[in-house]
Amino acid sequence: MLDAFGKCRPRPDQQLAIETGLYPYFRPITERLENGEVVIGGHAVLMAGSNDYLDLSQDPRLKAAAADAIGRHGAGNSGSRLLNGSLRLHEDLEAELADFLGKEAALVVSTGYQANLALAALFTPDDVVYTDQLIHASLVDATRLGRARVVRYRHNDMAHLERLLEEDGTGQGRLILSEGMFSAEGDLCDVPGAVRLSRAHGARLILDSAHDAGLLGAGGTGAAEHFGQQGAVDLQTLTFSKCFGTLGGAIAGPGHVIDYLRHHGRPAVFSASLPAGCLAAARAALHIIRTEPERRLRVLAAAAKLRADLTALGLPTAPGITPAIALQVGDTLMCLRLCKELLAEGIYTNAMVPPAVPGGKALVRLSLTAAHTDANLARIVDACAAAGRRLGLIPARPGHTVAASVLTP
Ligand SMILES: Cc1ncc(COP(=O)(O)O)c(C=O)c1O
């Protein structure tokens, strides 16, 4: 008889990473230092692997708002919004998010993962969902929980999506599902292309703005606004765990759709609601996002500079504008090695290997925040140069110097 627990052993690549000392995950952070460093394994290293793009998770205003709300409402709500976990704070934040995003209504849930999973309620057997091949696991899981037919199009390939929409004339409901900013590669959805196709083919467009809300567009509402298309996106999902510096998620769109998801989105109905501390922190973050655009401008400028420096070094740096910068090494072991070498150089980064990325597309993800200084960027470049040369990713070349500062005020 097969042991149902027999499958519970490391995958071969995971085992290899453990045996070779390259396993990079679940490293506990024991302390946060003032200068952007964290203590990992007893060593102070520069954090270049968080999604705290606007540097709000440590902001005193968020901490004070959270502490005050916990003082008034307690540490948790002990139930779902539907039954016993609704606070006025949820409603206030929902109204403020809807206003920020220019949507009729918003629904707050407990994580970005749950916001995406709630979309499953829209995916019925009467529908077809067209998904970008590289969407986040939470969106993939929504299509698995839903019962619609799923058609995948090649990453950001609007010609492919158009062909699929044209071939598929079934008269069913249609939805196009993409991320605004793709989490691994840091590239942007072709929003104008997706909007054009959604209109031409009667499809609803859903964008996951987990990484781009707060970061992109003149008002900070995300990738759609960056392309001048904010009003053309039918539904937008968000997380509070990245630019908003706390925890939580939301869906924003037409009032009747949000009301439907409030009653049918399974994570909204069957999971405990977001506690007051996170709600208050998210409201404080939203206020900062709306009033301090300099934060996003600063991190985007830092990203442009670092990307240019890494490209000039000859590292396989993905093009783009966002603060998630992918070093596309391809091979999984090389990716793990680069991560380890960078850590030895005092820089913490993220190894993205299959299944988080497709086979053969492993990458090291460097991510910047508004707190990174010119000195931090120079340190990252020097570490990448040293590690890249040691691993043969860039030819050895003496005397590399980092370009002069454009960031320090
Ligand atoms: C694109 C994308 N969507 C959704 C999520 C889930 O967000 P959360 O961490 O709030 O559950 C993430 C987080 O990694 C993400 O990268």
Ligand as a Chemical Component Dictionary entry (heavy atoms), coordinates in Angstrom:
data_LIG
# 
_chem_comp.id                   LIG 
_chem_comp.type                 NON-POLYMER 
_chem_comp.pdbx_formal_charge   0 
_chem_comp.three_letter_code    LIG 
# 
loop_
_chem_comp_atom.comp_id 
_chem_comp_atom.atom_id 
_chem_comp_atom.alt_atom_id 
_chem_comp_atom.type_symbol 
_chem_comp_atom.charge 
_chem_comp_atom.model_Cartn_x 
_chem_comp_atom.model_Cartn_y 
_chem_comp_atom.model_Cartn_z 
_chem_comp_atom.pdbx_ordinal 
LIG C1 C1 C 0 1.626  39.137 -7.743 1  
LIG C2 C2 C 0 1.224  38.774 -6.343 2  
LIG N1 N1 N 0 -0.085 38.654 -6.064 3  
LIG C3 C3 C 0 -0.499 38.335 -4.829 4  
LIG C4 C4 C 0 0.394  38.100 -3.807 5  
LIG C5 C5 C 0 -0.112 37.711 -2.454 6  
LIG O1 O1 O 0 -0.046 38.771 -1.550 7  
LIG P1 P1 P 0 -0.026 38.520 0.024  8  
LIG O2 O2 O 0 1.396  38.346 0.413  9  
LIG O3 O3 O 0 -0.654 39.742 0.613  10 
LIG O4 O4 O 0 -0.834 37.300 0.304  11 
LIG C6 C6 C 0 1.751  38.238 -4.054 12 
LIG C7 C7 C 0 2.725  38.021 -2.966 13 
LIG O5 O5 O 0 3.777  37.498 -3.105 14 
LIG C8 C8 C 0 2.185  38.573 -5.352 15 
LIG O6 O6 O 0 3.485  38.697 -5.641 16 
# 
loop_
_chem_comp_bond.comp_id 
_chem_comp_bond.atom_id_1 
_chem_comp_bond.atom_id_2 
_chem_comp_bond.value_order 
_chem_comp_bond.pdbx_ordinal 
LIG C1 C2 SING 1  
LIG C2 N1 SING 2  
LIG C2 C8 DOUB 3  
LIG N1 C3 DOUB 4  
LIG C3 C4 SING 5  
LIG C4 C5 SING 6  
LIG C4 C6 DOUB 7  
LIG C5 O1 SING 8  
LIG O1 P1 SING 9  
LIG P1 O2 DOUB 10 
LIG P1 O3 SING 11 
LIG P1 O4 SING 12 
LIG C6 C7 SING 13 
LIG C6 C8 SING 14 
LIG C7 O5 DOUB 15 
LIG C8 O6 SING 16 
# 
